[in-house]
Amino acid sequence: MPVDRAKAYTEAGVNIAAGNALVDRIKKIVAGTKTRGVVADIGGFGGLFRPDLANMEEPYLVASTDGVGTKLKIAFACNRHDTVGIDLVAMSANDILVQGALPLFFLDYFSTGKLDLDIAETVIKGVSQGCKLAECALLGGETAEMPDMYAPGEYDLAGFCVGIVDNAKLIDGSSIRVGDAIVGIASSGIHSNGYSLVRKIVEQNDLKLADPFPLDNSQTLGEVLLTPTRIYVETVRHLLRDMEIKGMAHITGGGFYDNIPRTLPERIAADIKFDSWDMPPIFTWLKDTGNLTWPEMLQIFNCGIGYILILPAEQAEEAVSRIRVFKMGAWQIGEIVKRGDGEQVSIDFG
């Protein structure tokens, strides 16, 4: 009679067979993200990737890691798990894009108390979709089953993205000058920041995620809140080919006030015109329902601008037109000015 080597671990709450079954399920999903640099299929101790350095004189690797945060709580409550994987990829891929790096590969980490194969597979499908949008390979990952660490039906996600840029094309903001234009690219919604406040607003107002969103009855409140984070790689890569992009910022936690200064030299500031872009209904609703001010909103949320570019003023109109070809909203939302004694971001509310 064969010995059940996994019996003791199974009795402790860890199902090795389920973990192996998940790997079998996701092999085809991962294969769909394979790019030219991938050397081996998943299953090894580490992912192998051979970058193409033929046209680079001084290549730099750029890496970022992030999670989805408490947006996962909305996914659990709605029992919808197909979009958070896109969020996971977006948060890291958009971050490395800011420095001009194009993503090469992505790694994911999925941890839960008890592995549900269907939920885990759905999440990984979302990660795979995010990798395709970010034009990178899902090179590998880890699934951890940890009894007693999570509430039933809950899990956590982390992601790791590595990209590459030639030193000559590295974008660090050092060439930004007074008079340069600030172009904003539309977000798809809240993206993946500020959800602790979002959930507080929902709870304090006794709202139900299954109810229609008050400003758009075609979607439930939960569906609006789970709109996945937009991935900007394809659009920005197109612009980087032949436009003079001097600086970029991914508008995540900290909103306008904390993220835009990260790309600015100390001596200059960003002057933003608040009414220069279209405000998605979700942000107006959050402001009014949560009794917030617009300065508070812009400190916490992207408020409709998920990504910004800084470039010469004479190129702003062309950049906006080219971004719109990719079915994304885009506007010139401000300009670079000489810094006075105040903050590096000033917002003109009119």
MOFENNOR-V506974 format. One line per field, one symbol per residue. ss: DSSP state (a for helix, b for strand, c for the rest). phi: phi as a letter, one per 20 degrees, with the letter a starting at -180 (. if undefined). Layout:
BEGIN
ss: ???
phi: ???
END
This chain:
BEGIN
ss: ccccccaaaaaccccaaaaaaaaaaaaaaaaccccccbccccccccccbcccccccccbbbbbbbbbcccaaaaaaaacccccaaaaaaaaaaaaaaccccbbbbbbbbbbbccccaaaaaaaaaaaaaaaaacccbbbbbbbbbcccccccccbbbbbbbbbbbbaaacccccccccccbbbbbbccccccccaaaaaaaaaacccccccbbccbbbbbaaaaacccccccaaaaaaaaccccbbbbbbccccaaaaaaaaaccccbbbbbbaaaccccaaaaaaaaaccccaaaaaaaccccbbbbbbbcaaaaaaaaaaaaaccccbbbbbbbbbccccccbbbbcc
phi: .feefegffffeoddfffffffgffegfffgfdfdfefecffpefbfdbdfedgddebfdeccbcacdmfggfffffelccedfffgffgfefffffgeneefdbccccccbfcfdgffffffffffffffffelceeerrbdddcgmecfgndbccccccccbbfgfdfdcnfefcgofeddddfeeqfmccnfffgffffffdledfefgfgeaffcfgffffegfffddggffgffffbdeeeabbeedgolffeefffddfgecbdddefeecfefgffffffffeldefgfffeddflodebccdbggfdffffgfffffemcfbbedrbecfeeeefecddeem
END
